[in-house]
Amino acid sequence: PASGASYVEWLPAALPRLLAATSVSLASSEARASASAKEGGESAAQAAESTASSLFSRAADLFRLRRLEQRFDVLAAFGEALASKPCQLEWGASRLAAALELPEKLSGLVEGLTAATANSASLVVAVTKRAEAVRSFVREMSRQLPAAEALALRLSVPSAAAGATGQPLADLLGVLPGALPDVCQDHWETCSRAVPAVCRCASGSEPGLTPPAQQLALEALEVLVERCPEKNVPTLLQSFRDSFGQLLKGGGKASDSHAARGAASCWAAATCALLRRQGSTQQASMFLEALLQALDEAAPVGPFVPVAFQVLAPIQVDTAGPTRAKLPALALQQLSQTVLPSLESRAKDSARELWVRRAALECAVSLLCALPEEVASSDCGDVLRWCTLTGLKRLREDTAGANQAEAARFAVQTLQLLVRATRRSLDWVEDELHSIVIPISEVSNKHQVPLVRLGCFQVVMALMQQSHGHMAPFRKQLQESLRRGVEDPCREVRLLAVAALNNWHCGNSSG
C-alpha cells in the first residue's frame, strides 16, 4: 500500500482470504508431515496444529462479528481455500467445523442469507452471491471432512429446513442445492421431509419472503425432483398433483392469483427437473401437457403459464460471453419440435380468447429466446418471424401500461429475438422494416423500463450495420427517437443512443 490510509482500507476486505489461505495451508496433511520431518519434528507439528486451530477460531469469531454484507465473504474465502487443496484436509476441516459449531449451529451459518440490503435494487445479486458462497463452503467442507462428519453436515440442511419457517427457512433453502446432490439417493427419507417446506417457499405461500428467496426455493425444488431415487419419483410427483393439480384444471378455483402463480412456478420447476432426468421423458411430457391444457381449459393457472415458461427458459440478456441455458440443449431442441408449434397454433387461433393468445405468444417467445441462435433461425425460422413481428406489434400497443414486470420481460425477450435475427442477416428483417422501425422508434422513448429502451437502441444499431441503405424512408422517426434518446435519464441508454446517432450521421455522409 502507498499509505497508512490505503492499508486501513484494503486490510478488512483481505483479512478473510489471508486467514483462510494461512490456516488451510498449515492444516494440510503435507504441511503437518513436513513439520514432523524437520528437527524437533513432533513439537514443530504440534505448533503448526496449534497455530492452525487458533486461526480457525479467529475466523469463526470474524464470521460472527462481521456485518451481514461481510460475513459471507468469510465463507467464500474458506470455500476457495479448501477447493485449492486436492490433498486430504480431514483434520483441518474438522477443526474448522468445530470452531463454527457445525452442524449444530447450521442456522447461524446461513442467517441473513435472504435478508434485504440497503439497496433493494441489488438484492437479487446480493442474495445470489451469498447463496453461492455458502453452497461452495458446504460442498468443500463435505469433500474434506471425514465421511461421517460430512454426511452429518449435509443431512443437517434438509433436516433443519423441514422444521423451519419464515426467514430462517428461506435462508436454509439457499444452501440446500449445495447439500442435496450427494445424499438424496441413499438418504431420501431425510431429504424428502424438506419437500413441503420447499413447496411453501417456492409457491410463495410462506409469508414474509423476498422474491430472491422464492427463486432459491425453486432451485431447491428442482434439485429434489432431479435427484430423487427412481423408485420414489411416482410418489413425489403425486404429491405435486395433490398440491397443485386442481389449479391446472378447468373449473378449479384459486383462493387468489398469488396461489395460481405459485402453482405455475412449482409445476414448471418440477417439469424442468424431469426434462433433465434420464428416463423421465414421459413424465415431463405429461407435466408440459398439463400446462398447455391449463390454457385450453381457462384454469386458474392459465394466465400464469408464461410465468411457468420463464422458469423453464429464464430470461437471458445478451452479453459478450455465452449464456447458460436452464435446460440441456437436447431438451430445448425437443421442445422446439413439439411444444413450440403447439404454442404458435394457440397464439394464432382467433377463436380463442385474447388472453389465451397472448399467453401462448409469451410462452413461444420465451422458448425461442432459450434456443441457440442457429436453431431458432434455421429450424424455427417461420415461427421466429411471426412471433417477433407480432410481439413488436403488441409491444407498441402495450407501451402505456408497460410498467408491469411481465410486460417488461416479454418486451426484452422480443427485442432479443429481433437483435439476433438482425445480427444473422435474416432476409425477412429487411422485408419487414416498416413493421420494425416504427414500433421501435416509439417504444424507445416511451417505455418505462430502461432495459427495454436500451434494447430498442440495440436493434437500431444492428439495423444500421446491416440495412443502413434501406433506412432512409424512416429518417424522421429515427432522428426523433435518437434525439430523445440522447436525453434519456438512464446513462446506459444515453450512451447507446449517442453511438447510434453517430453511426447514423456517419452512414449518411459516407453514402
C-alpha positions as CSV (number, residue, x, y, z in Angstrom):
1,P,0.0,0.0,0.0
2,A,1.1,3.5,-0.7
3,S,0.0,5.0,2.6
4,G,-1.4,4.1,6.0
5,A,-4.9,5.1,4.9
6,S,-4.9,2.7,1.9
7,Y,-3.7,-0.1,4.3
8,V,-6.7,0.5,6.5
9,E,-9.0,0.4,3.5
10,W,-7.8,-2.9,2.0
11,L,-7.0,-4.9,5.1
12,P,-10.5,-5.6,6.3
13,A,-11.5,-6.9,2.9
14,A,-8.4,-9.0,2.6
15,L,-8.5,-10.4,6.1
16,P,-10.8,-13.4,5.3
17,R,-8.7,-14.5,2.4
18,L,-5.5,-14.2,4.5
19,L,-6.9,-16.2,7.4
20,A,-8.4,-18.8,5.1
21,A,-5.2,-19.3,3.0
22,T,-2.9,-19.4,6.0
23,S,-5.0,-21.7,8.2
24,V,-5.8,-24.2,5.5
25,S,-2.1,-24.3,4.4
26,L,-1.0,-25.0,8.0
27,A,-3.7,-27.6,8.5
28,S,-3.0,-29.6,5.3
29,S,-1.5,-33.1,5.7
30,E,1.5,-32.1,3.6
31,A,2.4,-29.1,5.9
32,R,2.0,-31.2,9.1
33,A,4.1,-34.1,7.6
34,S,6.7,-31.6,6.6
35,A,6.9,-30.1,10.1
36,S,7.2,-33.6,11.6
37,A,10.1,-34.4,9.3
38,K,12.2,-31.5,10.5
39,E,14.4,-31.3,13.5
40,G,12.3,-31.3,16.6
41,G,9.5,-32.6,14.4
42,E,6.9,-33.5,17.0
43,S,7.0,-30.1,18.6
44,A,7.0,-28.3,15.3
45,A,4.0,-30.3,14.1
46,Q,2.2,-29.5,17.3
47,A,3.0,-25.8,16.9
48,A,1.6,-25.9,13.3
49,E,-1.6,-27.6,14.5
50,S,-1.9,-25.1,17.4
51,T,-1.5,-22.2,15.1
52,A,-4.0,-23.6,12.6
53,S,-6.5,-24.2,15.3
54,S,-6.1,-20.7,16.6
55,L,-6.6,-19.2,13.1
56,F,-9.7,-21.3,12.6
57,S,-11.1,-19.9,15.9
58,R,-10.2,-16.4,14.8
59,A,-12.0,-17.0,11.5
60,A,-15.1,-18.2,13.3
61,D,-15.0,-15.1,15.6
62,L,-14.6,-12.9,12.5
63,F,-17.6,-14.5,10.8
64,R,-19.8,-13.9,13.9
65,L,-18.7,-10.3,14.4
66,R,-18.9,-9.0,10.9
67,R,-21.8,-7.2,9.4
68,L,-24.3,-9.1,7.2
69,E,-22.7,-7.9,3.9
70,Q,-19.3,-9.1,5.0
71,R,-20.0,-12.4,6.9
72,F,-20.5,-14.4,3.7
73,D,-17.1,-13.1,2.4
74,V,-15.5,-15.3,5.1
75,L,-17.3,-18.4,3.9
76,A,-16.4,-17.6,0.3
77,A,-12.7,-17.3,1.2
78,F,-12.7,-20.6,3.0
79,G,-14.6,-22.3,0.2
80,E,-11.9,-21.1,-2.3
81,A,-9.0,-22.1,0.1
82,L,-10.5,-25.6,0.6
83,A,-11.1,-26.0,-3.1
84,S,-7.5,-25.2,-3.9
85,K,-6.2,-28.2,-1.8
86,P,-6.7,-31.5,-3.5
87,C,-4.9,-33.3,-0.7
88,Q,-6.7,-34.5,2.4
89,L,-7.6,-31.9,5.0
90,E,-9.7,-34.0,7.3
91,W,-8.0,-32.7,10.5
92,G,-8.3,-29.1,9.4
93,A,-11.9,-29.4,8.1
94,S,-12.9,-31.0,11.4
95,R,-11.3,-28.1,13.4
96,L,-13.0,-25.5,11.3
97,A,-16.4,-27.3,11.7
98,A,-15.9,-27.3,15.4
99,A,-14.9,-23.6,15.5
100,L,-18.2,-22.8,13.6
101,E,-20.1,-25.3,15.7
102,L,-21.3,-27.3,12.7
103,P,-23.6,-28.9,12.1
104,E,-25.4,-28.0,15.3
105,K,-25.3,-24.2,14.6
106,L,-26.1,-24.5,10.9
107,S,-28.9,-21.9,11.1
108,G,-26.3,-19.4,12.3
109,L,-24.1,-20.1,9.3
110,V,-26.9,-19.1,6.9
111,E,-28.6,-16.5,8.9
112,G,-29.4,-13.4,6.9
113,L,-28.7,-15.1,3.5
114,T,-32.0,-13.8,2.0
115,A,-32.2,-10.6,4.1
116,A,-32.8,-7.3,2.4
117,T,-29.9,-5.0,1.6
118,A,-29.7,-1.2,1.9
119,N,-30.0,-1.0,-1.9
120,S,-33.1,-3.1,-2.8
121,A,-32.2,-2.9,-6.5
122,S,-29.2,-5.1,-5.9
123,L,-31.0,-7.6,-3.6
124,V,-31.1,-10.4,-6.2
125,V,-27.4,-10.0,-6.9
126,A,-26.5,-9.9,-3.2
127,V,-28.6,-13.0,-2.3
128,T,-27.2,-15.0,-5.3
129,K,-23.7,-14.2,-4.2
130,R,-24.3,-15.2,-0.6
131,A,-26.0,-18.4,-1.6
132,E,-23.1,-19.4,-3.9
133,A,-20.6,-18.6,-1.1
134,V,-22.5,-20.9,1.4
135,R,-23.0,-23.7,-1.1
136,S,-19.4,-23.7,-2.1
137,F,-18.3,-23.7,1.5
138,V,-20.6,-26.7,2.4
139,R,-19.5,-28.6,-0.7
140,E,-15.8,-28.2,0.0
141,M,-16.2,-28.9,3.7
142,S,-18.1,-32.1,2.9
143,R,-15.3,-33.1,0.4
144,Q,-12.6,-32.6,3.1
145,L,-14.4,-33.8,6.3
146,P,-14.3,-37.4,7.4
147,A,-17.1,-39.3,5.8
148,A,-19.4,-39.4,8.9
149,E,-18.9,-35.7,9.7
150,A,-19.5,-34.8,6.0
151,L,-22.8,-36.8,5.9
152,A,-23.9,-35.2,9.2
153,L,-23.3,-31.7,7.7
154,R,-25.2,-32.4,4.5
155,L,-28.2,-34.1,6.1
156,S,-28.4,-31.3,8.7
157,V,-29.6,-29.0,5.9
158,P,-32.8,-30.8,4.8
159,S,-33.5,-31.8,8.5
160,A,-33.3,-28.1,9.6
161,A,-35.4,-26.9,6.7
162,A,-38.1,-29.4,7.4
163,G,-38.8,-27.8,10.8
164,A,-38.1,-24.1,9.9
165,T,-40.5,-21.3,8.9
166,G,-40.2,-17.8,7.6
167,Q,-36.8,-16.1,7.2
168,P,-34.8,-19.0,8.7
169,L,-36.4,-21.4,6.3
170,A,-35.6,-19.2,3.3
171,D,-32.0,-18.9,4.4
172,L,-31.7,-22.7,4.7
173,L,-33.1,-23.2,1.2
174,G,-30.3,-21.1,-0.2
175,V,-27.8,-23.8,0.8
176,L,-30.0,-26.8,0.1
177,P,-28.9,-27.2,-3.6
178,G,-25.3,-27.5,-2.4
179,A,-26.0,-30.1,0.2
180,L,-28.6,-32.4,-1.5
181,P,-27.0,-33.9,-4.7
182,D,-24.7,-36.4,-2.9
183,V,-27.2,-37.6,-0.3
184,C,-30.6,-37.9,-2.0
185,Q,-30.0,-41.4,-3.4
186,D,-29.1,-43.1,-0.1
187,H,-31.0,-40.8,2.3
188,W,-34.1,-39.9,0.5
189,E,-36.3,-40.3,3.6
190,T,-34.5,-37.5,5.4
191,C,-34.3,-35.3,2.2
192,S,-38.0,-35.7,1.4
193,R,-39.0,-34.2,4.7
194,A,-38.0,-30.9,3.4
195,V,-40.3,-31.1,0.3
196,P,-43.4,-29.5,2.0
197,A,-41.3,-26.6,3.3
198,V,-39.6,-26.1,-0.1
199,C,-43.0,-26.1,-1.9
200,R,-44.4,-23.5,0.6
201,C,-41.5,-21.2,-0.2
202,A,-41.4,-21.9,-4.0
203,S,-45.1,-21.3,-4.4
204,G,-45.0,-18.1,-2.3
205,S,-47.4,-19.3,0.3
206,E,-44.8,-18.9,3.1
207,P,-45.3,-15.4,4.4
208,G,-42.7,-12.6,4.5
209,L,-40.3,-13.9,1.9
210,T,-38.5,-11.8,-0.7
211,P,-38.6,-12.7,-4.4
212,P,-35.0,-13.9,-4.4
213,A,-35.9,-16.3,-1.6
214,Q,-38.6,-17.8,-3.8
215,Q,-36.1,-18.2,-6.6
216,L,-33.8,-20.1,-4.3
217,A,-36.7,-22.3,-3.2
218,L,-37.4,-23.1,-6.9
219,E,-33.8,-24.2,-7.4
220,A,-34.0,-26.4,-4.3
221,L,-37.3,-27.9,-5.6
222,E,-35.6,-28.8,-8.9
223,V,-32.7,-30.5,-7.2
224,L,-35.1,-32.6,-5.1
225,V,-37.0,-33.8,-8.2
226,E,-33.9,-34.3,-10.3
227,R,-32.0,-36.3,-7.6
228,C,-35.0,-38.3,-6.2
229,P,-34.4,-42.0,-6.4
230,E,-36.2,-43.7,-9.3
231,K,-38.4,-45.8,-7.1
232,N,-39.7,-42.7,-5.2
233,V,-40.4,-40.5,-8.2
234,P,-44.1,-41.6,-8.6
235,T,-44.8,-40.7,-5.0
236,L,-43.1,-37.4,-5.3
237,L,-44.9,-36.4,-8.5
238,Q,-48.2,-37.5,-7.0
239,S,-47.6,-35.1,-4.1
240,F,-47.3,-32.3,-6.8
241,R,-50.6,-33.3,-8.3
242,D,-52.3,-33.4,-4.9
243,S,-50.9,-29.9,-4.1
244,F,-51.3,-28.1,-7.4
245,G,-53.2,-30.3,-9.8
246,Q,-56.7,-28.7,-9.2
247,L,-55.4,-25.3,-10.1
248,L,-54.3,-26.6,-13.5
249,K,-57.8,-27.9,-14.4
250,G,-60.8,-26.1,-15.8
251,G,-63.3,-25.3,-13.0
252,G,-60.6,-25.3,-10.4
253,K,-60.6,-22.4,-8.0
254,A,-57.7,-20.4,-6.6
255,S,-58.0,-18.5,-3.4
256,D,-56.2,-15.7,-5.1
257,S,-54.0,-15.1,-8.1
258,H,-50.9,-15.5,-5.9
259,A,-51.7,-19.2,-5.3
260,A,-52.2,-19.8,-9.0
261,R,-48.9,-18.1,-9.9
262,G,-47.1,-20.1,-7.3
263,A,-48.6,-23.3,-8.6
264,A,-47.4,-22.5,-12.1
265,S,-43.9,-21.8,-10.9
266,C,-43.6,-25.0,-8.8
267,W,-45.1,-27.1,-11.6
268,A,-42.6,-25.7,-14.1
269,A,-39.7,-26.3,-11.7
270,A,-40.7,-30.0,-11.5
271,T,-41.1,-30.1,-15.3
272,C,-37.6,-28.6,-15.7
273,A,-36.1,-31.2,-13.4
274,L,-37.9,-34.1,-15.2
275,L,-36.5,-32.9,-18.5
276,R,-33.0,-33.1,-17.1
277,R,-33.6,-36.6,-15.6
278,Q,-32.6,-39.6,-17.7
279,G,-35.6,-41.8,-18.4
280,S,-38.3,-39.3,-17.3
281,T,-39.3,-38.0,-20.7
282,Q,-42.8,-39.4,-20.4
283,Q,-43.4,-37.7,-17.0
284,A,-42.0,-34.5,-18.3
285,S,-44.3,-34.6,-21.4
286,M,-47.3,-35.1,-19.1
287,F,-46.4,-32.2,-16.9
288,L,-45.9,-30.0,-20.0
289,E,-49.2,-31.1,-21.5
290,A,-50.9,-30.1,-18.2
291,L,-49.6,-26.6,-18.6
292,L,-50.9,-26.3,-22.1
293,Q,-54.3,-27.8,-21.1
294,A,-54.5,-25.0,-18.4
295,L,-54.6,-22.6,-21.3
296,D,-57.3,-24.5,-23.2
297,E,-59.5,-25.0,-20.1
298,A,-59.1,-21.5,-18.7
299,A,-57.8,-23.0,-15.5
300,P,-56.7,-20.7,-12.6
301,V,-53.1,-21.3,-13.6
302,G,-53.8,-20.4,-17.2
303,P,-52.9,-16.7,-17.1
304,F,-49.6,-17.7,-15.4
305,V,-48.4,-20.3,-17.9
306,P,-46.0,-17.6,-19.2
307,V,-44.5,-17.5,-15.7
308,A,-44.0,-21.2,-15.9
309,F,-42.2,-20.9,-19.1
310,Q,-40.0,-18.2,-17.5
311,V,-38.9,-20.9,-15.0
312,L,-38.3,-23.4,-17.8
313,A,-36.5,-20.9,-20.0
314,P,-35.4,-17.9,-17.8
315,I,-34.8,-14.6,-19.4
316,Q,-31.2,-14.1,-20.6
317,V,-29.7,-10.7,-21.6
318,D,-27.2,-11.0,-24.4
319,T,-23.6,-10.3,-23.3
320,A,-20.2,-10.6,-24.8
321,G,-19.8,-14.0,-23.3
322,P,-22.0,-17.2,-23.6
323,T,-25.2,-17.5,-21.6
324,R,-26.2,-20.6,-19.6
325,A,-29.4,-22.3,-20.6
326,K,-31.7,-23.7,-17.9
327,L,-32.3,-26.9,-19.8
328,P,-29.9,-29.1,-21.8
329,A,-29.6,-28.3,-25.5
330,L,-31.2,-31.6,-26.5
331,A,-34.3,-31.0,-24.2
332,L,-34.7,-27.5,-25.7
333,Q,-34.5,-28.9,-29.2
334,Q,-37.2,-31.4,-28.4
335,L,-39.4,-28.6,-27.0
336,S,-38.9,-26.6,-30.2
337,Q,-40.2,-29.5,-32.2
338,T,-43.1,-30.4,-30.0
339,V,-44.3,-27.6,-27.8
340,L,-43.3,-24.6,-29.9
341,P,-45.7,-25.5,-32.9
342,S,-48.5,-26.1,-30.4
343,L,-47.9,-22.7,-28.8
344,E,-47.8,-21.0,-32.2
345,S,-51.1,-22.6,-33.1
346,R,-52.8,-21.4,-29.9
347,A,-51.4,-17.9,-30.4
348,K,-52.8,-17.7,-34.0
349,D,-56.2,-19.2,-33.2
350,S,-58.6,-16.2,-33.5
351,A,-61.4,-18.4,-32.0
352,R,-59.6,-18.4,-28.6
353,E,-59.8,-15.6,-26.0
354,L,-57.4,-12.8,-26.3
355,W,-55.6,-13.6,-23.0
356,V,-55.0,-17.2,-24.2
357,R,-53.5,-16.0,-27.5
358,R,-51.3,-13.5,-25.6
359,A,-50.2,-16.1,-23.1
360,A,-49.3,-18.6,-25.8
361,L,-47.3,-15.9,-27.6
362,E,-45.3,-15.0,-24.5
363,C,-44.5,-18.7,-23.9
364,A,-43.4,-19.1,-27.5
365,V,-41.1,-16.1,-27.3
366,S,-39.5,-17.4,-24.0
367,L,-38.8,-20.7,-25.7
368,L,-37.3,-19.1,-28.8
369,C,-35.0,-17.0,-26.7
370,A,-33.8,-20.1,-24.9
371,L,-32.9,-21.9,-28.1
372,P,-29.4,-21.5,-29.7
373,E,-29.5,-18.7,-32.3
374,E,-28.7,-21.1,-35.2
375,V,-31.6,-23.5,-34.2
376,A,-34.1,-20.7,-33.8
377,S,-33.1,-19.1,-37.1
378,S,-32.9,-22.2,-39.2
379,D,-35.2,-24.9,-37.7
380,C,-37.8,-22.4,-36.4
381,G,-37.4,-19.6,-38.9
382,D,-41.1,-19.1,-39.7
383,V,-42.2,-19.2,-36.0
384,L,-39.4,-16.8,-35.1
385,R,-40.5,-14.3,-37.8
386,W,-44.2,-14.4,-36.8
387,C,-43.5,-14.3,-33.0
388,T,-41.1,-11.4,-33.3
389,L,-43.3,-9.2,-35.6
390,T,-46.4,-10.0,-33.5
391,G,-44.5,-9.3,-30.3
392,L,-43.4,-5.9,-31.7
393,K,-47.0,-5.0,-32.6
394,R,-48.2,-5.9,-29.1
395,L,-45.2,-4.1,-27.6
396,R,-46.3,-0.9,-29.4
397,E,-49.8,-1.3,-28.2
398,D,-48.9,-2.0,-24.6
399,T,-46.4,0.8,-24.1
400,A,-48.7,2.9,-21.9
401,G,-49.0,0.1,-19.3
402,A,-45.6,-1.4,-19.7
403,N,-44.6,-0.9,-16.1
404,Q,-45.6,-4.4,-15.1
405,A,-42.8,-6.9,-14.7
406,E,-44.4,-9.5,-17.0
407,A,-44.8,-6.9,-19.8
408,A,-41.2,-5.8,-19.4
409,R,-39.8,-9.4,-19.6
410,F,-41.9,-10.0,-22.7
411,A,-40.6,-6.8,-24.3
412,V,-36.9,-7.6,-23.5
413,Q,-37.2,-11.1,-25.0
414,T,-39.0,-9.8,-28.1
415,L,-36.2,-7.3,-28.7
416,Q,-33.6,-10.0,-28.0
417,L,-35.2,-12.1,-30.8
418,L,-35.1,-9.1,-33.2
419,V,-31.4,-8.3,-32.4
420,R,-30.5,-12.0,-33.1
421,A,-32.4,-12.0,-36.3
422,T,-30.8,-8.8,-37.5
423,R,-27.3,-9.9,-36.5
424,R,-27.8,-13.1,-38.5
425,S,-29.0,-11.1,-41.5
426,L,-32.2,-13.0,-41.9
427,D,-34.0,-12.0,-45.1
428,W,-37.3,-11.1,-43.5
429,V,-35.8,-8.3,-41.4
430,E,-35.2,-6.1,-44.5
431,D,-38.6,-7.1,-45.9
432,E,-40.4,-6.1,-42.7
433,L,-38.5,-2.8,-41.9
434,H,-41.8,-0.9,-41.9
435,S,-43.1,-3.2,-39.2
436,I,-39.9,-2.9,-37.2
437,V,-38.5,0.6,-37.3
438,I,-41.7,2.5,-36.5
439,P,-42.6,0.4,-33.3
440,I,-39.0,0.5,-32.2
441,S,-38.8,4.3,-32.6
442,E,-41.9,4.8,-30.5
443,V,-41.1,2.3,-27.8
444,S,-37.5,3.5,-27.4
445,N,-38.8,6.8,-25.9
446,K,-42.0,5.8,-24.2
447,H,-41.3,2.6,-22.3
448,Q,-40.8,3.0,-18.6
449,V,-38.2,0.2,-18.2
450,P,-34.6,1.3,-19.1
451,L,-33.6,-2.1,-20.2
452,V,-36.4,-2.1,-22.8
453,R,-35.3,1.3,-24.1
454,L,-31.7,0.1,-24.2
455,G,-32.8,-3.0,-26.2
456,C,-34.6,-0.7,-28.7
457,F,-31.4,1.2,-29.5
458,Q,-29.5,-2.1,-29.8
459,V,-32.0,-3.0,-32.5
460,V,-31.4,0.4,-34.2
461,M,-27.6,-0.1,-34.1
462,A,-27.9,-3.6,-35.6
463,L,-30.3,-2.4,-38.3
464,M,-27.9,0.4,-39.2
465,Q,-25.0,-2.0,-39.6
466,Q,-27.0,-4.5,-41.7
467,S,-29.5,-2.4,-43.6
468,H,-28.5,1.2,-43.5
469,G,-29.2,1.9,-47.1
470,H,-32.9,0.8,-46.6
471,M,-33.5,3.1,-43.5
472,A,-33.9,6.3,-45.4
473,P,-37.7,6.2,-45.6
474,F,-37.8,6.2,-41.8
475,R,-35.4,9.1,-41.4
476,K,-37.9,11.3,-39.5
477,Q,-38.9,8.6,-36.9
478,L,-35.3,7.6,-36.3
479,Q,-33.9,11.1,-35.9
480,E,-36.7,11.9,-33.4
481,S,-36.1,8.7,-31.5
482,L,-32.3,9.3,-31.3
483,R,-32.8,12.9,-30.3
484,R,-34.8,11.9,-27.3
485,G,-32.5,9.0,-26.6
486,V,-29.5,11.2,-26.0
487,E,-31.5,13.0,-23.3
488,D,-32.7,9.7,-21.6
489,P,-32.4,9.8,-17.8
490,C,-30.6,6.4,-17.9
491,R,-26.9,6.8,-18.6
492,E,-26.5,3.5,-20.5
493,V,-29.4,4.3,-22.8
494,R,-27.9,7.8,-23.5
495,L,-24.5,6.3,-24.4
496,L,-26.0,3.8,-26.8
497,A,-28.3,6.5,-28.3
498,V,-25.3,8.7,-28.9
499,A,-23.4,5.8,-30.6
500,A,-26.4,5.1,-32.8
501,L,-26.7,8.8,-33.7
502,N,-23.1,9.0,-34.7
503,N,-23.5,5.8,-36.7
504,W,-26.5,7.3,-38.5
505,H,-24.7,10.5,-39.4
506,C,-21.5,8.7,-40.5
507,G,-23.5,6.3,-42.6
508,N,-25.4,9.2,-44.3
509,S,-22.2,11.2,-45.0
510,S,-20.4,8.1,-46.5
511,G,-23.5,7.4,-48.6
